[in-house]
Amino acid sequence: MTNKSILITGGAGFVGHHLVEGILKKTDWDIIILDRLDISGNLERLRDIEIWEKEQNRVKFIWHDLKSPLNQFILKEIKDINYLWHVAASSHVDRSIEDPLLFAADNVLGTTNILNATRELNLEKIVYFSTDEVFGPAPENVYYKEWDRYNSGNPYAASKAGGEEMAVAFANTYKLPIIVTHTMNIFGERQHPEKFIPLVINKVLKGEKITIHSDKTKTQAGSRFYIHARNVCEALLFLTEKADCLDGSGKIGKYNIVGDKEIDNLALAQFISTVVGKPLNYEMIDFHSSRPGHDLRYSLDGALLKEIGFSYPKDFERTLEKTIKWYLDNPRWLNLN
């Protein structure tokens, strides 16, 4: 790839810093990170990247909270970028249930502010990073396609759907070169310890009980497709180079990024305990009935991305085991609070 420059919002977050790492390793692009460094953003993630010391000269950091419009000083700093990956978002379901207005502000207003700023730029491609949760719960054997209807099960999902619709509106109204991605559960190094995989690692190490989200009978655990953040970066690079943008037809410009294997949460926790080498102490809980807003299963159809030429790696178990062992070797990332 020829030398380009890219703006990544939320680039100090879990997903964002993996995208920074992937770009540094796979391209010669310069990177501008826009982040407010809250509970999700952490500069230590960037400093912990293997090649950071060698490649950090290609990265510029700008502090900004997207609930406010981008001022002229920031616009001057980003005026020559080629691409935007809008990854910044509030993303925790529990917190969205407790404070839905905050999520509307971060994910809808914040998206509107960054898209409004791009109207003054001459960008080649804009990526709005959405989620599988906009489609709501997926019954068994149902796999949602890119343009299926929304059915948000919680305020987080609704706020991401709102941001997604704003991206579609800006593409239609202002003819901005936007694509939308829906991504399923992402895992990898330096994830916040509240997330399921590091949470389970932590509890297994301490011998604490783990609650497994299940159906009403407490026999069927919730399930997800998991994908490593590194593979998400590879998909975004592919889409940035090759994908068609939203064109107003309601048929083109959205792409699902899906892991290669579905796994239920109990099987995942058992896999983790085996790698850790300690027993799993767990309890199945009908969390969906006791607390609405938590869906048992999410699922996407990833065929379109494969059809246009992207190949998913088939190494979920190996990648997951490697990630678990990384946490065991780097326990400080399990204890950030």
Protein Blocks (a to p, Z undefined) as FASTA:
>chain_A
ZZdddddehklmmklmmmmmmmmmmmccdcddddehiaklcfklmmmpmklmmmmmmpcc
ddddfkbccdfklmmmmmmpfbdcdfbccfbfklmmmmmmlmmmmmmmmmmmmmmmmmmp
ccfbdcddddfklnopadehiacdfklccddfbfklmmmmmmmmmmmmmmmmnopacddd
dddddedehiafkbmklmmmmmmmnopacdddddfkopaccddddddfklmmmmmmmmmm
mmccdehlopgopacdddfbdcdfklmmmmmmmmnopacddddddfklmmghiafbdcdd
fklmmmnopacddffkmmmmmmmmmmmmmmmlmmmZZ
